[in-house]
């Protein structure tokens, strides 16, 4: 029965462009690799059970330059990832990851390769198109491969993860569809037709914010959400429209202090 529900949701077609699913695609497909002419991540705020994490993204010449990560409720130290595209290197927590970036036809390809002390490698290859993106993760030490794919069509977003090891393949899917009554909201379902998360976006002066509330966790009394703060360049034509109904806004992060911490206004 659950699989039948999933199929019904998957093949549903909505007449109007859906801004919530489009926003979620942009966030997951491009992450922080968006160029200066596309919507890009400015910062994120995650409150998950017992900890909070803030991330600030800094760009230079239209490319990601650095990422500052700040842990509010943890003894885990803050850290800074720095990208040097001219030398093809990422410095992450003291380790060096080698980078390459190229555009072939309409596809942006980012490759990250880490050479480990045991002579093994971890490689992540990201490919991005207008309505499709994929990330392939290969770990030579374990022989395991992960292929994460994102399909966007008819205002429906499909996430598919395929794991391969020793010739055995396991595939997991989930989809995100809009709320027919309010295109600023959408819902993420897993393959069994159960709700994984509820999403809501809000227009801002220079872009939008999107909040993902995870549903499959306990206890429900403890917050478990992540907010994405996006900037949309003026020259970019977006499908995001103002929401039809009034929605109570969450706290908005207006800026970071020198330690990378959010300062809030209500």
C-alpha positions in Angstrom: 0.0 0.0 0.0 2.8 2.4 0.9 4.5 1.8 -2.4 1.2 2.5 -4.2 1.0 5.9 -2.4 4.6 6.7 -3.4 3.8 6.0 -7.0 0.7 8.2 -7.0 2.7 11.0 -5.5 5.6 10.5 -7.9 3.4 10.7 -11.0 1.4 13.7 -9.8 1.8 16.7 -12.2 1.1 20.3 -11.2 0.2 22.9 -13.7 2.1 25.8 -12.2 5.8 26.1 -11.4 6.4 25.3 -7.8 8.8 27.6 -6.0 9.4 25.4 -2.9 10.6 22.4 -4.8 12.6 24.6 -7.2 14.4 26.3 -4.3 15.1 22.9 -2.7 16.6 21.7 -6.0 18.9 24.8 -6.3 20.1 24.2 -2.7 20.9 20.5 -3.1 22.2 20.6 -6.7 24.6 23.5 -6.6 25.3 23.6 -2.8 28.1 26.2 -2.7 29.5 25.5 -6.2 27.1 27.9 -7.9 28.7 30.6 -10.0 28.0 34.3 -9.6 25.0 34.3 -12.0 22.9 31.6 -10.1 21.3 31.5 -6.6 24.0 30.7 -4.1 24.2 29.8 -0.4 25.1 32.7 1.9 24.8 30.8 5.2 23.1 28.0 7.1 21.8 27.5 10.6 21.2 23.9 11.9 19.5 23.1 15.2 19.6 19.3 15.6 18.6 17.8 18.9 21.5 18.6 21.2 23.7 20.9 19.0 23.6 23.9 16.8 25.9 24.5 13.8 26.3 27.7 11.8 28.1 27.9 8.4 29.1 31.0 6.5 30.1 30.8 2.8 32.5 33.3 1.3 32.9 33.7 -2.5 35.6 35.3 -4.6 35.3 36.0 -8.3 32.1 34.0 -8.5 33.6 30.9 -6.9 33.5 29.5 -3.3 36.6 30.8 -1.4 36.0 29.6 2.1 33.5 28.0 4.5 33.5 28.9 8.2 31.8 26.3 10.5 30.9 27.2 14.0 29.5 24.7 16.7 27.5 26.4 19.3 26.7 23.6 21.7 29.7 21.3 21.3 33.3 20.9 22.2 34.1 20.2 18.5 36.4 23.0 17.4 35.4 25.5 14.8 37.1 25.0 11.4 37.7 26.8 8.1 37.7 25.2 4.7 39.6 27.3 2.1 39.5 26.8 -1.7 42.3 27.8 -4.0 41.0 27.2 -7.5 44.1 28.5 -9.3 46.2 25.9 -7.5 43.4 23.3 -7.5 43.5 22.7 -3.8 41.1 22.6 -0.8 42.5 23.0 2.7 40.1 21.2 5.0 40.9 20.8 8.7 44.6 20.7 7.9 44.2 18.2 5.0 44.7 18.9 1.3 42.1 17.9 -1.2 42.8 18.3 -4.9 40.2 20.1 -7.0 39.3 20.5 -10.6 36.4 22.4 -12.2 35.3 22.3 -15.8 32.2 23.0 -17.9 31.5 20.5 -20.7 28.6 21.5 -22.9 25.9 22.4 -20.4 27.4 20.4 -17.5 29.4 21.8 -14.6 31.8 19.1 -13.3 33.6 19.5 -9.9 36.1 16.7 -8.9 37.6 16.5 -5.4 40.3 13.9 -4.7 41.8 13.2 -1.2 45.0 11.1 -1.0 45.0 9.3 2.3 47.9 8.1 4.5 47.2 4.5 3.7 47.7 5.2 -0.1 44.0 4.9 -0.7 41.8 7.7 -2.2 38.4 9.3 -1.6 37.0 10.9 -4.7 33.8 13.0 -5.1 32.7 13.9 -8.6 29.8 16.4 -8.9 27.9 17.0 -12.1 25.2 19.7 -12.4 22.7 20.6 -15.1 19.7 22.8 -15.1 17.2 20.1 -13.9 19.6 17.3 -12.9 22.5 16.8 -10.6 24.6 13.9 -9.4 27.4 13.3 -6.9 29.5 10.1 -7.1 31.6 9.2 -4.1 34.3 6.5 -4.5 36.3 5.1 -1.6 39.2 3.0 -2.9 39.9 1.5 0.5 36.5 -0.2 0.9 35.6 -0.5 -2.8 32.3 1.2 -2.0 30.6 3.6 -4.4 27.7 6.0 -3.7 25.8 7.7 -6.5 23.4 10.4 -5.3 21.1 11.7 -8.1 18.6 14.6 -8.1 15.9 14.8 -10.8 13.6 17.8 -11.1 10.6 17.6 -13.4 7.0 18.8 -13.3 7.7 20.5 -10.0 8.5 17.2 -8.4 12.0 16.6 -6.9 13.3 13.0 -6.8 16.4 12.0 -4.8 17.9 8.6 -5.5 20.9 7.1 -3.8 22.6 4.0 -5.1 25.3 2.2 -3.1 27.4 -0.5 -4.7 29.9 -2.8 -3.0 31.3 -6.2 -4.0 28.9 -6.3 -6.9 25.8 -5.8 -4.7 23.6 -2.7 -5.3 21.2 -1.0 -2.9 18.9 1.9 -4.1 17.0 4.3 -1.9 14.6 7.0 -3.2 12.7 9.9 -1.7 10.6 12.6 -3.4 9.6 16.2 -2.6 6.2 17.6 -3.8 4.5 20.9 -3.3 1.5 21.8 -1.2 -1.4 22.3 -3.6 -2.8 25.1 -1.4 0.5 27.0 -0.8 3.5 26.9 -3.1 5.8 28.2 -0.4 5.5 24.8 1.3 6.5 21.3 0.2 6.8 17.8 1.7 9.5 15.2 1.4 8.4 11.5 1.4 10.5 8.4 1.6 10.1 5.3 -0.5 7.5 3.9 1.9 5.3 6.9 1.5 6.1 8.2 5.0 7.0 11.9 5.6 10.7 12.6 6.1 10.5 16.4 6.2 8.4 19.5 5.9 9.9 22.5 4.0 9.0 26.2 3.8 10.5 29.1 2.0 10.2 32.8 2.5 11.2 35.6 0.1 13.8 38.1 1.2 15.1 41.4 -0.2 18.0 39.7 -1.9 16.8 36.1 -2.3 15.1 33.6 0.0 15.3 31.4 3.0 14.3 27.8 3.2 13.7 25.8 6.4 13.8 22.0 6.5 12.1 20.4 9.5 12.9 16.8 9.9 10.0 14.6 10.9 11.5 11.2 11.5 13.1 11.6 14.9 12.2 11.6 18.6 11.4 13.3 20.8 9.3 15.8 19.0 9.6 18.3 21.7 13.3 19.0 20.7 13.8 21.2 17.6 15.4 19.5 14.6 15.6 21.8 11.6 18.0 23.5 9.2 17.7 26.9 7.6 19.3 27.9 4.3 19.9 31.6 3.5 20.1 32.0 -0.3 21.1 35.0 -2.4 19.6 35.4 -5.9 21.6 37.6 -8.2 19.7 40.4 -9.9 20.4 39.1 -13.4 19.0 35.7 -12.5 15.4 34.9 -13.6 13.8 32.8 -10.9 10.5 31.0 -10.6 10.2 31.9 -6.9 7.1 33.8 -6.3 5.6 35.5 -3.2 3.7 33.1 -1.1 -0.1 33.1 -1.3 -0.8 32.9 2.4 0.7 34.5 5.5 3.1 32.2 7.3 4.6 32.8 10.7 8.3 33.5 10.1 11.1 31.8 12.1 14.0 33.9 13.5 16.1 35.3 10.8 19.9 35.5 11.1 20.9 38.9 10.0 24.7 38.7 10.2 27.7 36.9 11.8 30.0 38.3 14.4 33.8 37.9 14.2 33.6 34.4 15.6 31.1 33.3 13.0 28.1 33.3 15.4 24.6 34.4 14.3 23.0 37.6 15.7 19.3 37.3 15.6 16.4 39.7 15.3 12.8 38.6 15.9 
